[in-house]
Amino acid sequence: MEGDNGLNRVDSAVPLQPATTDQQGQGQEDARNYGIVKAVQYGAFGRVQELVEGGYDVNEMDKENVSLLHWASINNRIDIIRYLIDKGAIVDKFGGDLNSTALHWATRQGHLSTVVLLMSYGADPTILDGEGCRCIHLAAQFGHTAIVAYLIAKGNDVDMIDKNGMTPLMYACHRVFGYVILDLNGETPIDMAVAAKLPNLVKRLRQISEMRGSGKSNCLTRYTSDKAFRKRVMWTFPFVALFVVGYIPEMTAPIYMKILLALLAFGGFQICRQFFFDENIMNVIPLPLYLATKVWMYYTWIAYCLPYVDSMKLNILFTINTILLTYNFVKAWKSDPGFIDTNREQKMKTVLDLAETQTLTLQEFCSTCLVHRPLRSKHCGICNKCVAKMDHHCPWIDNCVGANNHKYFIGYLFFLFAFHFCWVGILLVCQLYQVMWLAMTTNERLNAHRYKYFHSEDQDKEVGHSHDDGEKCKHQPKSPFNRGPLSNLIDILGISFCGLLRPNKVDWKNLYDVPGKPENLLRRMRLNVARKTINLFKIFINYRF
């Protein structure tokens, strides 16, 4: 492809980032000796101002055919960029080996604040650079998700093509997968998996091939390639398996017949596992396994135990526990745990607001849901949604435990605890300890070192939360949401007893700062970007986020 060479190299005109720590510490005398280009690169604003006021043309190109605005943009010098443009610098001036604008340079380097500032001065992101790429193609190619989101929110077509007919999605995929399906020897990925003796990978690749209609099809593959049918089989499996395991030993048949039936059942289970179980088995099987145990347990109770239980009190307690257990289980299973849902217009507005306040980072913005992350929220990779005040994803209820259904989950554990005291009791105690004494969720307790609002020395510096692994905190994390064990329990259960208790009702879907803490003004400083009053929903209705 004509422009393919540019995909595998960074702009040759891009300089190394200046070592600001040591060299700037030498004092202002060194800065007074800087030439105009070096002063711009190193952010020596006073020296730049001195030279420009002394008559230097801000649009003059250096020996590398690069303007001052290019150097300021690639090094993210916001104040110098604003000063140069105010002094007459041409925003969309081309320069460098790749014949790019300053906006192209900033996009390649992932400097979102510079991109926002340049576009506020009229920089055009749809201009083609020397390789035929627009800014959205460069951002997609180099993995700058925040810039891609901002450009689309500002009106760039998500399917915009470059001079080679490539879309941003094609560039993003090329970086990961490459263009070709066959290698130089004509082998497909399935051939390579077979040669490498990777049976699970071969199985998955063949399933994908059959789902797309490119593989050999027969009566069996039509069912094994059907995702919905596979899920139904996985749901049915625990009910059949538990019945067979309990029924065969109780049969009134010779021992050899029982062994034969057990072997046949085992073979059937193996065939089922081989053809119908996929990579989602551990996410699908826990819920039907729980339901199967309850179905056969209640059947056993009614058919075999109830006739011999004469105690009316015991039967009443069993029935009450069953009703309450089922109620809390269904509510925890089927309730919305606190999914953060927005429409397209709100997503666009969120991207613009965060970008123009310099907070469009993966710590504050979910690039999958395209929403502003509220405090204590987390994106669930299984549900594929952000959940307010997320505790964890529980496969036994096939749902997340979050702000809306946490109390039902605790109720479910409590009544289940009556049947299974030992191991479920440990989980219940753990949940109550976290909720009442620590005022923390499971996610926060496991990843406390990632959340800055748990560490008092960081609370005055930054209120947002980090998702970087980083170094674990060396002191005990303390929750800023802790109101004491009793108040914490009242808050999580949301009970008021006709006004005698006062639960603290918080909208966790829209909480972005710790209550009672001053907002960090520097962190929230806007770039003073003028925004036209337009109907974003109508303009971007066809864009898919």
C-alpha positions as CSV (number, residue, x, y, z in Angstrom):
1,M,0.0,0.0,0.0
2,E,1.2,3.4,-0.9
3,G,1.3,4.9,2.6
4,D,2.2,1.8,4.5
5,N,5.8,2.8,5.2
6,G,4.6,5.7,7.4
7,L,2.7,3.2,9.6
8,N,5.8,1.7,11.1
9,R,7.8,4.8,11.9
10,V,7.4,8.0,13.9
11,D,7.7,11.4,12.3
12,S,11.4,11.8,11.7
13,A,11.1,15.5,12.7
14,V,10.0,14.6,16.2
15,P,12.7,15.6,18.7
16,L,13.6,13.9,21.9
17,Q,11.8,15.3,24.9
18,P,14.0,17.7,26.8
19,A,15.5,16.6,30.1
20,T,13.8,19.4,32.0
21,T,14.8,18.3,35.6
22,D,18.6,18.7,35.5
23,Q,19.0,21.3,32.8
24,Q,16.3,23.7,34.1
25,G,17.8,23.4,37.6
26,Q,21.0,25.2,36.4
27,G,19.2,28.6,36.7
28,Q,18.0,31.2,34.4
29,E,21.5,32.1,33.0
30,D,21.4,29.0,30.7
31,A,17.9,30.0,29.4
32,R,19.2,33.5,28.5
33,N,21.7,31.8,26.1
34,Y,19.1,29.6,24.4
35,G,18.3,30.1,20.7
36,I,14.6,30.6,19.9
37,V,14.1,26.9,18.9
38,K,15.7,25.5,22.0
39,A,13.8,28.0,24.2
40,V,10.5,26.9,22.7
41,Q,11.4,23.2,23.1
42,Y,12.4,23.6,26.7
43,G,9.5,25.9,27.6
44,A,11.7,28.9,28.5
45,F,8.7,31.3,28.1
46,G,10.7,34.5,29.1
47,R,13.4,33.8,26.6
48,V,10.9,33.2,23.8
49,Q,9.1,36.4,24.7
50,E,12.3,38.3,24.7
51,L,13.4,37.1,21.2
52,V,10.0,37.5,19.6
53,E,9.6,41.0,21.0
54,G,13.1,41.7,19.7
55,G,11.8,41.1,16.1
56,Y,12.0,37.3,15.5
57,D,9.3,36.3,13.0
58,V,7.1,33.6,14.6
59,N,6.4,32.1,11.2
60,E,10.1,31.7,10.2
61,M,11.1,28.1,9.5
62,D,14.4,26.7,10.9
63,K,16.9,24.7,8.9
64,E,14.8,21.5,9.3
65,N,11.8,23.4,7.8
66,V,10.0,23.4,11.1
67,S,8.2,26.4,12.6
68,L,8.2,27.5,16.3
69,L,4.5,26.4,16.6
70,H,5.5,22.9,15.6
71,W,8.2,22.7,18.3
72,A,5.9,24.1,20.9
73,S,3.1,21.7,20.0
74,I,5.2,18.5,20.0
75,N,6.6,19.4,23.4
76,N,3.1,20.4,24.8
77,R,4.1,24.0,25.7
78,I,0.6,25.4,26.2
79,D,1.6,29.0,27.2
80,I,4.1,29.3,24.4
81,I,1.5,28.0,21.8
82,R,-1.0,30.6,23.0
83,Y,1.6,33.4,22.9
84,L,2.9,32.4,19.4
85,I,-0.6,32.3,17.9
86,D,-1.4,35.7,19.6
87,K,1.7,37.0,17.8
88,G,0.5,35.9,14.4
89,A,1.7,32.3,14.0
90,I,-0.1,30.5,11.3
91,V,-2.0,27.6,12.9
92,D,-2.1,25.2,9.9
93,K,1.4,25.9,8.6
94,F,3.0,22.8,7.1
95,G,6.6,21.7,8.1
96,G,8.9,18.8,8.8
97,D,9.9,15.8,6.8
98,L,6.3,14.5,6.7
99,N,4.9,17.9,5.7
100,S,2.6,18.0,8.7
101,T,0.8,20.8,10.7
102,A,1.4,21.5,14.3
103,L,-1.9,19.7,15.1
104,H,-0.6,16.6,13.4
105,W,2.5,16.7,15.5
106,A,0.6,17.1,18.8
107,T,-1.8,14.3,17.7
108,R,1.1,11.9,17.0
109,Q,2.6,12.6,20.5
110,G,-0.8,12.2,22.2
111,H,-0.9,15.8,23.7
112,L,-4.6,16.2,24.1
113,S,-4.4,19.6,25.8
114,T,-2.4,20.9,22.8
115,V,-4.9,19.4,20.4
116,V,-7.8,21.1,22.2
117,L,-6.0,24.5,22.3
118,L,-5.0,24.4,18.6
119,M,-8.5,23.5,17.5
120,S,-9.9,26.3,19.6
121,Y,-7.7,28.6,17.5
122,G,-9.1,27.1,14.3
123,A,-6.7,24.3,13.5
124,D,-8.2,21.9,11.0
125,P,-8.0,18.2,12.0
126,T,-9.2,17.1,8.5
127,I,-6.1,18.4,6.6
128,L,-4.0,15.6,5.1
129,D,-0.4,15.4,6.1
130,G,2.4,14.4,3.7
131,E,1.5,10.7,4.0
132,G,-2.2,11.3,3.4
133,C,-3.4,10.9,7.0
134,R,-5.8,13.1,8.9
135,C,-5.5,13.7,12.7
136,I,-8.1,11.0,13.5
137,H,-6.1,8.4,11.6
138,L,-2.9,9.3,13.4
139,A,-4.6,9.2,16.8
140,A,-6.1,5.8,16.0
141,Q,-2.8,4.5,14.6
142,F,-0.8,5.5,17.7
143,G,-3.5,4.4,20.3
144,H,-4.5,7.9,21.6
145,T,-8.0,7.0,22.6
146,A,-8.8,10.3,24.3
147,I,-7.9,12.3,21.2
148,V,-9.9,10.0,18.9
149,A,-12.9,10.5,21.2
150,Y,-12.4,14.3,21.2
151,L,-12.1,14.5,17.5
152,I,-15.3,12.6,16.9
153,A,-17.1,14.7,19.5
154,K,-16.0,17.8,17.6
155,G,-17.5,16.4,14.4
156,N,-14.9,14.3,12.7
157,D,-16.4,11.4,10.8
158,V,-15.6,8.1,12.5
159,D,-15.4,6.4,9.1
160,M,-13.3,9.2,7.5
161,I,-10.8,7.8,5.0
162,D,-7.3,8.9,4.1
163,K,-5.8,9.2,0.7
164,N,-5.2,5.4,0.7
165,G,-8.8,4.6,1.6
166,M,-8.0,3.6,5.2
167,T,-10.4,4.4,8.0
168,P,-9.4,5.0,11.7
169,L,-10.7,1.5,12.6
170,M,-8.5,0.0,9.9
171,Y,-5.4,1.7,11.3
172,A,-6.3,0.6,14.9
173,C,-6.8,-3.0,13.7
174,H,-3.6,-3.0,11.7
175,R,-1.5,-2.1,14.7
176,V,-2.8,-5.3,16.4
177,F,-3.7,-7.8,13.8
178,G,-2.0,-6.8,10.5
179,Y,-3.6,-6.9,7.1
180,V,-3.2,-10.5,6.0
181,I,-5.0,-13.7,6.9
182,L,-2.5,-16.0,5.2
183,D,1.2,-15.9,5.9
184,L,3.9,-16.2,3.2
185,N,3.6,-20.0,3.2
186,G,-0.2,-19.8,2.6
187,E,-1.0,-21.1,6.1
188,T,-4.1,-19.9,8.0
189,P,-4.2,-19.3,11.7
190,I,-5.9,-22.6,12.1
191,D,-3.1,-24.4,10.4
192,M,-0.6,-22.7,12.7
193,A,-2.6,-23.6,15.8
194,V,-2.7,-27.3,14.6
195,A,1.1,-27.3,14.0
196,A,1.7,-25.8,17.5
197,K,-0.5,-28.4,19.1
198,L,-3.0,-26.0,20.7
199,P,-6.3,-27.9,20.7
200,N,-8.3,-25.3,22.5
201,L,-7.2,-22.6,20.1
202,V,-8.0,-24.8,17.1
203,K,-11.4,-25.5,18.5
204,R,-12.1,-21.8,19.0
205,L,-10.8,-20.8,15.6
206,R,-13.0,-23.4,13.9
207,Q,-16.0,-22.2,15.8
208,I,-15.4,-18.7,14.6
209,S,-14.9,-20.0,11.0
210,E,-18.1,-21.9,11.2
211,M,-20.1,-19.0,12.6
212,R,-19.0,-16.9,9.7
213,G,-20.0,-19.6,7.2
214,S,-16.4,-20.2,6.0
215,G,-16.0,-23.7,7.4
216,K,-17.5,-27.1,6.6
217,S,-21.1,-27.3,7.8
218,N,-23.0,-30.4,8.9
219,C,-25.9,-31.1,11.2
220,L,-23.6,-31.1,14.3
221,T,-21.7,-27.9,13.5
222,R,-24.9,-26.0,12.9
223,Y,-25.6,-26.5,16.6
224,T,-22.0,-26.3,18.0
225,S,-21.5,-23.0,16.2
226,D,-24.7,-21.5,17.5
227,K,-23.8,-19.4,20.6
228,A,-27.3,-19.3,21.9
229,F,-27.7,-23.1,21.7
230,R,-24.3,-23.6,23.4
231,K,-25.5,-21.4,26.3
232,R,-28.7,-23.4,26.6
233,V,-26.7,-26.6,26.8
234,M,-24.4,-25.2,29.5
235,W,-27.5,-24.0,31.4
236,T,-29.1,-27.5,31.2
237,F,-26.0,-29.5,32.0
238,P,-26.0,-29.0,35.8
239,F,-29.6,-30.1,36.2
240,V,-29.0,-33.3,34.2
241,A,-25.6,-34.0,35.8
242,L,-26.9,-33.7,39.4
243,F,-29.9,-35.9,38.6
244,V,-27.7,-38.6,37.0
245,V,-25.2,-38.5,39.9
246,G,-28.0,-38.9,42.4
247,Y,-30.2,-41.3,40.5
248,I,-27.7,-44.0,39.3
249,P,-26.5,-45.0,42.8
250,E,-30.1,-45.3,44.0
251,M,-31.2,-47.6,41.2
252,T,-32.5,-51.0,42.0
253,A,-30.2,-52.7,39.4
254,P,-27.1,-54.9,39.4
255,I,-23.8,-53.3,40.1
256,Y,-22.5,-53.9,36.6
257,M,-25.5,-52.1,35.2
258,K,-24.8,-49.1,37.4
259,I,-21.2,-49.0,36.3
260,L,-22.2,-49.3,32.7
261,L,-24.7,-46.4,33.0
262,A,-22.1,-44.3,34.9
263,L,-19.5,-44.8,32.1
264,L,-22.1,-43.9,29.5
265,A,-23.1,-40.8,31.4
266,F,-19.4,-39.9,31.8
267,G,-18.9,-40.3,28.0
268,G,-21.9,-38.2,27.3
269,F,-20.7,-35.4,29.6
270,Q,-17.3,-35.5,27.9
271,I,-18.9,-35.2,24.5
272,C,-21.0,-32.3,25.8
273,R,-18.0,-30.6,27.2
274,Q,-15.9,-31.0,24.0
275,F,-18.5,-29.7,21.6
276,F,-20.7,-27.2,23.5
277,F,-18.6,-25.7,26.3
278,D,-16.7,-22.6,25.3
279,E,-14.5,-20.0,26.9
280,N,-17.6,-18.5,28.8
281,I,-18.2,-21.7,30.8
282,M,-16.9,-20.2,34.1
283,N,-19.2,-17.2,33.7
284,V,-22.2,-19.2,32.7
285,I,-22.2,-22.4,34.8
286,P,-22.3,-21.0,38.4
287,L,-25.8,-19.7,38.2
288,P,-27.5,-22.8,36.7
289,L,-25.4,-24.9,39.1
290,Y,-26.8,-23.0,42.0
291,L,-30.3,-23.2,40.7
292,A,-29.9,-27.0,40.0
293,T,-28.8,-27.6,43.6
294,K,-31.8,-25.7,44.9
295,V,-34.2,-27.5,42.5
296,W,-33.0,-31.0,43.5
297,M,-32.6,-30.0,47.2
298,Y,-36.2,-28.8,47.4
299,Y,-37.4,-31.9,45.5
300,T,-35.5,-34.1,48.0
301,W,-37.0,-32.2,50.9
302,I,-40.6,-32.5,49.6
303,A,-40.4,-36.0,48.4
304,Y,-38.2,-37.7,51.1
305,C,-37.9,-35.4,54.1
306,L,-41.2,-33.6,54.6
307,P,-43.3,-36.7,55.3
308,Y,-41.0,-37.5,58.3
309,V,-40.8,-33.9,59.7
310,D,-43.6,-33.5,62.2
311,S,-42.5,-30.1,63.6
312,M,-44.8,-27.4,62.4
313,K,-42.3,-24.7,63.6
314,L,-39.5,-26.2,61.6
315,N,-41.6,-26.4,58.4
316,I,-42.7,-22.8,58.9
317,L,-39.1,-21.6,59.5
318,F,-38.0,-23.5,56.4
319,T,-40.8,-22.0,54.3
320,I,-40.1,-18.4,55.5
321,N,-36.4,-18.8,54.9
322,T,-37.1,-20.2,51.4
323,I,-39.4,-17.3,50.5
324,L,-36.9,-14.6,51.8
325,L,-33.9,-16.4,50.2
326,T,-35.7,-16.6,46.8
327,Y,-36.8,-12.9,47.0
328,N,-33.4,-11.6,47.8
329,F,-31.7,-13.9,45.2
330,V,-34.1,-12.8,42.4
331,K,-33.7,-9.1,43.3
332,A,-29.9,-9.4,43.4
333,W,-30.0,-11.4,40.1
334,K,-32.4,-9.4,38.1
335,S,-32.0,-5.9,39.5
336,D,-30.0,-3.1,37.8
337,P,-26.9,-3.0,40.1
338,G,-26.2,0.6,39.1
339,F,-25.2,0.5,35.4
340,I,-24.2,4.0,34.3
341,D,-26.1,4.5,31.0
342,T,-26.0,7.7,28.9
343,N,-27.2,8.6,25.4
344,R,-25.1,9.7,22.5
345,E,-25.6,13.4,23.2
346,Q,-24.4,13.0,26.9
347,K,-21.4,11.0,25.7
348,M,-20.4,13.8,23.3
349,K,-20.8,16.4,26.0
350,T,-18.8,14.4,28.5
351,V,-15.9,14.0,26.1
352,L,-15.9,17.8,25.3
353,D,-16.2,18.8,29.0
354,L,-13.4,16.5,30.2
355,A,-11.1,17.4,27.3
356,E,-11.6,21.1,27.8
357,T,-11.0,20.8,31.6
358,Q,-7.8,18.7,31.0
359,T,-9.3,15.7,32.7
360,L,-10.0,13.4,29.8
361,T,-7.8,10.6,31.1
362,L,-8.4,6.9,31.6
363,Q,-8.5,7.6,35.3
364,E,-11.6,9.7,34.9
365,F,-13.0,8.5,31.6
366,C,-14.1,5.0,30.6
367,S,-13.1,4.6,26.9
368,T,-15.5,1.6,26.6
369,C,-18.7,3.2,27.9
370,L,-17.6,6.7,27.0
371,V,-18.8,8.0,30.4
372,H,-17.2,10.1,33.2
373,R,-16.2,7.6,35.9
374,P,-18.0,8.4,39.2
375,L,-16.2,7.8,42.4
376,R,-16.1,4.2,43.5
377,S,-17.3,3.0,40.1
378,K,-15.6,0.4,37.9
379,H,-16.0,-1.1,34.5
380,C,-17.2,-4.7,34.5
381,G,-15.5,-6.7,31.8
382,I,-18.2,-9.4,31.9
383,C,-21.3,-7.1,31.8
384,N,-19.3,-4.6,29.6
385,K,-20.7,-1.7,31.5
386,C,-19.6,0.7,34.2
387,V,-21.2,0.1,37.6
388,A,-21.8,2.7,40.3
389,K,-20.2,1.8,43.6
390,M,-19.2,-1.6,42.3
391,D,-18.4,-4.3,44.8
392,H,-17.7,-7.2,42.4
393,H,-19.2,-9.3,39.7
394,C,-20.8,-12.4,41.2
395,P,-21.1,-15.4,38.8
396,W,-23.5,-17.1,41.2
397,I,-26.1,-14.4,40.5
398,D,-24.9,-13.7,37.0
399,N,-24.8,-10.0,37.9
400,C,-22.6,-7.2,39.3
401,V,-23.1,-6.2,43.0
402,G,-23.3,-2.4,43.0
403,A,-25.1,0.6,44.5
404,N,-28.6,-0.6,43.7
405,N,-28.5,-4.3,44.6
406,H,-25.9,-4.6,47.3
407,K,-28.5,-4.8,50.1
408,Y,-30.3,-7.7,48.3
409,F,-26.9,-9.5,47.9
410,I,-26.3,-9.2,51.6
411,G,-29.8,-10.4,52.3
412,Y,-29.3,-13.3,49.9
413,L,-26.1,-14.3,51.7
414,F,-27.8,-14.0,55.1
415,F,-30.6,-16.4,54.3
416,L,-28.3,-18.7,52.4
417,F,-26.2,-18.6,55.5
418,A,-29.0,-20.4,57.4
419,F,-28.5,-23.4,55.1
420,H,-24.8,-23.3,54.6
421,F,-23.3,-21.9,57.8
422,C,-19.6,-22.6,57.2
423,W,-18.3,-21.3,53.9
424,V,-21.1,-18.9,53.1
425,G,-20.8,-17.5,56.7
426,I,-17.3,-16.5,56.0
427,L,-18.4,-14.6,52.9
428,L,-21.2,-12.9,54.9
429,V,-18.8,-11.9,57.7
430,C,-16.4,-10.5,55.2
431,Q,-19.1,-8.5,53.5
432,L,-20.5,-7.1,56.8
433,Y,-17.0,-6.3,58.0
434,Q,-16.2,-4.4,54.8
435,V,-19.6,-2.6,54.7
436,M,-19.8,-1.7,58.5
437,W,-16.3,-1.2,59.8
438,L,-14.3,-0.3,56.7
439,A,-17.0,1.4,54.5
440,M,-15.2,-0.2,51.5
441,T,-16.3,-2.4,48.6
442,T,-14.5,-5.6,47.7
443,N,-13.0,-3.9,44.7
444,E,-11.7,-1.0,46.8
445,R,-10.2,-3.3,49.5
446,L,-8.3,-5.4,47.0
447,N,-7.1,-2.3,45.0
448,A,-6.9,0.3,47.7
449,H,-3.4,1.3,46.5
450,R,-4.9,2.5,43.2
451,Y,-7.5,4.9,44.7
452,K,-6.0,8.1,45.9
453,Y,-9.0,9.2,48.0
454,F,-8.1,6.4,50.5
455,H,-4.8,8.0,51.4
456,S,-4.9,11.2,53.5
457,E,-1.7,12.6,52.2
458,D,-3.0,12.5,48.7
459,Q,-6.5,13.8,49.3
460,D,-5.5,17.4,49.2
461,K,-3.5,16.9,46.0
462,E,-6.0,15.0,43.8
463,V,-9.6,13.7,44.4
464,G,-9.8,11.5,41.3
465,H,-9.0,7.8,41.3
466,S,-6.2,6.0,39.5
467,H,-6.3,2.7,37.7
468,D,-2.5,2.4,37.3
469,D,-1.0,-0.6,39.1
470,G,1.8,1.6,40.7
471,E,3.4,0.8,44.0
472,K,1.1,-0.3,46.8
473,C,0.6,2.0,49.6
474,K,2.8,1.5,52.7
475,H,0.1,2.7,55.2
476,Q,-3.3,1.5,56.1
477,P,-5.9,2.9,53.6
478,K,-8.8,4.8,55.2
479,S,-12.1,5.2,53.5
480,P,-13.4,8.8,53.4
481,F,-16.9,7.4,53.3
482,N,-16.7,5.7,56.7
483,R,-19.5,6.9,59.1
484,G,-19.1,4.2,61.7
485,P,-20.3,0.6,61.7
486,L,-23.9,1.2,62.6
487,S,-24.4,4.1,60.2
488,N,-22.5,2.2,57.4
489,L,-24.9,-0.7,57.8
490,I,-27.9,1.6,57.8
491,D,-26.6,3.3,54.6
492,I,-26.0,0.0,52.7
493,L,-29.5,-1.4,53.7
494,G,-31.2,2.0,53.1
495,I,-33.6,1.4,56.0
496,S,-35.3,4.3,57.9
497,F,-37.9,2.6,60.2
498,C,-40.5,5.4,59.7
499,G,-37.9,8.1,60.1
500,L,-36.1,6.8,63.2
501,L,-33.0,6.1,61.2
502,R,-31.4,8.3,58.6
503,P,-29.5,6.5,55.9
504,N,-27.2,8.6,53.8
505,K,-28.6,8.4,50.3
506,V,-25.9,9.2,47.7
507,D,-26.4,9.2,44.0
508,W,-23.3,7.1,43.2
509,K,-23.8,7.4,39.5
510,N,-23.1,11.1,39.6
511,L,-20.5,11.5,42.4
512,Y,-17.1,12.6,41.1
513,D,-15.5,14.3,44.1
514,V,-15.2,13.3,47.8
515,P,-17.8,15.2,49.8
516,G,-16.4,18.0,52.0
517,K,-13.1,18.1,50.0
518,P,-12.2,21.3,48.1
519,E,-12.0,20.8,44.3
520,N,-8.5,21.0,42.9
521,L,-8.8,24.2,40.8
522,L,-5.5,23.6,38.9
523,R,-6.7,20.1,37.9
524,R,-10.0,21.5,36.7
525,M,-8.6,24.6,34.9
526,R,-10.5,25.0,31.6
527,L,-8.8,25.9,28.3
528,N,-11.4,28.6,27.6
529,V,-12.7,26.9,24.5
530,A,-15.6,28.6,22.9
531,R,-18.3,26.1,22.0
532,K,-21.1,26.7,19.6
533,T,-24.6,26.0,20.7
534,I,-25.6,23.1,18.5
535,N,-27.8,20.0,18.7
536,L,-25.0,17.4,19.1
537,F,-27.5,14.6,19.1
538,K,-28.8,15.4,15.6
539,I,-25.3,15.9,14.2
540,F,-23.8,12.8,15.6
541,I,-26.8,10.4,15.6
542,N,-25.1,8.2,13.0
543,Y,-21.8,7.9,14.9
544,R,-21.3,4.7,16.8
545,F,-19.5,4.8,20.1
